[in-house]
Structures are given as C-alpha cells and as structure tokens.
C-alpha cells in the first residue's frame, strides 16, 4: 500500500506551468494533505488561483481520498 | 414552409418551443470569439430580442475567431457591426445595441430587460461584475471562457424560491490578480475553440428558453480540445462565495471590479504622448513587457521595466512625476499600475488603454 500513488489531472495554465497534463503524487489521506504536498513540490502553485476537484465535484472542505479518487486542478479561464 | 420548420418538426420542440423563443430575450456581453458564434445560433434559432454589448472595435487579429466580422469591418464598433450583419441575415429578430463597456449601474438597469444573460467577455472584472448582477437580480446566466485549447462553460439557473443558489463565486470566490491568467491576446487561440464553447453556451440558453431538451445547469463543463473530451464538475455552495458577493444592489453599485469596467485610470496613446510633450523630463512612458516581446518599443523613447522585475527595479522611476505604463494589450500595465500606486501614491500613474496592439499605438503597424 505504501507504494500507491495518486494521479491528478491538470487543466489550463497549470498544465502549461507544470509542463504536464497530469501528476503522479505519493498517496495522501485527504484533500488537505494533497494540497500541502502539491504546493511544497510545486511552489509555483502557491501564486496561482485554482480549485481541487475530487470525483468531479469541486472540493470546498477537506475530504478523504483514496487511490481510485479522480482528482483534478481547475484554474479559472478569462479568454473570450 | 417557414424558416423554423426543421426545428418545429422536432418531436417535443414544436410550435410551442418556437413561440417561447420568439417571446424571449437574451443579452450577449462581448461580441468576440464566444459571443459571435453564440449570437449567430441564437438569431438563427429565432430568439425574438437580442441585446449586444461591446465597446471595442474590430481588429485584424480578431478575425480568426470573431466570425461575424471581415476585413471590411476593421475599426468598426463590434456591437454595432455584429448587429448590422445579423439584422441583414434575420430581419425578424429585434436588436438592441450597446456600444459602451458595462458598468455597475448600466448592468443593473440593462439586465432587468432580458430573460438570459450570456457572458462572452474576455476579462475577469466583467465576469465578476456580470455574475454578481445576475445573482442579485436572479437572472439566468450562461457564462464561458477559454484558455488556449480548453474551454469552460456553466449555465447558472436561479430557483423559483428566493433561496441561495450557486454562482461563479462558488467556484472561484475572488478575482485572480490582474496579469495572473493570460487572455487570448497573450496565450493564443484557434478560432474553432471559442466557436465550440460559444455554441455550447447558446445551446444551454436555447434549452432553458424553449423548455426543450435537458438543461445542464449549475455544473462547470470543461472541454479539452486535444483529447476531444468534455468533463462536468458539480458546483457545491462555498461559504467563501457568500462573503464576497455584494449584499444588495447599493453595495454592488459601489463595488470596485477593476479597471476594465470603470476605466478611471486608463488613458489613450494620444493623450499619453501629448502629456509627455508638456513636461518631458518629468514624464516616463514605461514598457512593462518582458524583454523578448515584440514589437520593440525603442522608437517610443521609453523606460523598460518588465513586470517580472518590477519589485527589484521600480526605483528607476524615482525621478519621474508622471508615469504612463503600457504592455501588449493593456492588462499587465493595469496590474503594474496598481503595484506602483502603492509605492508612489504622490505620482500620477496611468495605464495606456489597449497597449501596443491598440489601433492608436504608433508601433502597431510594426507588429
């Protein structure tokens, strides 16, 4: 179980900044821990506006996650 | 055979769906990459009254995606030009044309006259201004935006009761700082992408107005062009949204949404050049673009202060009293203006409207 990773899909400017459309990260217990891992591994995220989604819901509070949770980071777009 | 026969024969749409569209009104904000295709399909479908808001003029670089315009329209106001083109195609549609940018006051007055607001604007100040007005007036809002090869769209539909309902601030409670998220002028875009998103926005609007089909409201749909995938994200109420939504219309009218809407600290190229000639030693034209960006501004005899070096090098402006900032489109210069106003509250600081790409800029022809 210790080797398990989780995958986080990236959209928009975040995919461009991190030069990838998805990230493989060490397993986190919940969304709060995941955000801490993300911001420490990728400090550029600290200055970006985005929301975390889990199983296609925009996460507003800390919630448990597991290796099967579908995760993504969504930034706002402004172009029109 | 009337022009709507192919949709009135659709099972479930019928004459009643058509009558609902004919009696409906939609206000389209921004006749740009999203607004043009949305307008075309709303008019083609027979929406009876269409309002078009845009204070901008048609530029050559718009033509890859703003499909209601052609080379003959360069320099014309977009709302007026789009209205003219569509009126000749669909004489049965009634058009209201608004050639100014939206303000807090005008949005409240204008939105009341329409059944749905479709926001195809290209900047965050307008997005938040429109979201908040729609929430306060409980107007259905079809909103969308693009970044390079991806697009987002949401249809916000107020419930019949007066309870709280999710809106754009439940996704992103606060406006990102100016300059953080690039627009199409900075990030680039193929015309088909806003074309697709604009049609999705019109499509949900037509569902809502006609009662035909299943409305997919209160969800953020994200379209990924490369993988040809469309993913839906459920939007849940966010306590932070309520903190930032204006409490009522009075609070809304006095809320500062940023420079794009009120334009109080923007000046034109003509004014900036004229003002510099009055006191050249004390006046600086400042290019805040990064060093690699073209066209080179050397001909303007300006100070170069890239936004990325603003914090460490802003003191090069110490000796100037009047500072006029510009970038490629006028977005980053607004951000730089706010930063510099904190450091130099006693100086006069303006952002030059439209940046290098503005038709009045003497460098535009080099681009």
Interface residues (C-beta under 8 A of the other chain):
Chain A: X11 X12 X13 X16 X47 X48 X49 X51 X53 X56 X57 X58 X60 X72 X74 X75 X76 X77 X78 X79 X80
Chain B: X30 X32 X33 X34 X35 X120 X121 X122 X123 X124 X127 X144 X145 X146 X147 X148 X150 X151 X152 X170 X171 X172 X174 X176 X180 X181 X182 X183 X184 X187 X189 X194 X220 X222 X224 X231 X232 X233 X234 X235 X236 X237 X238 X239
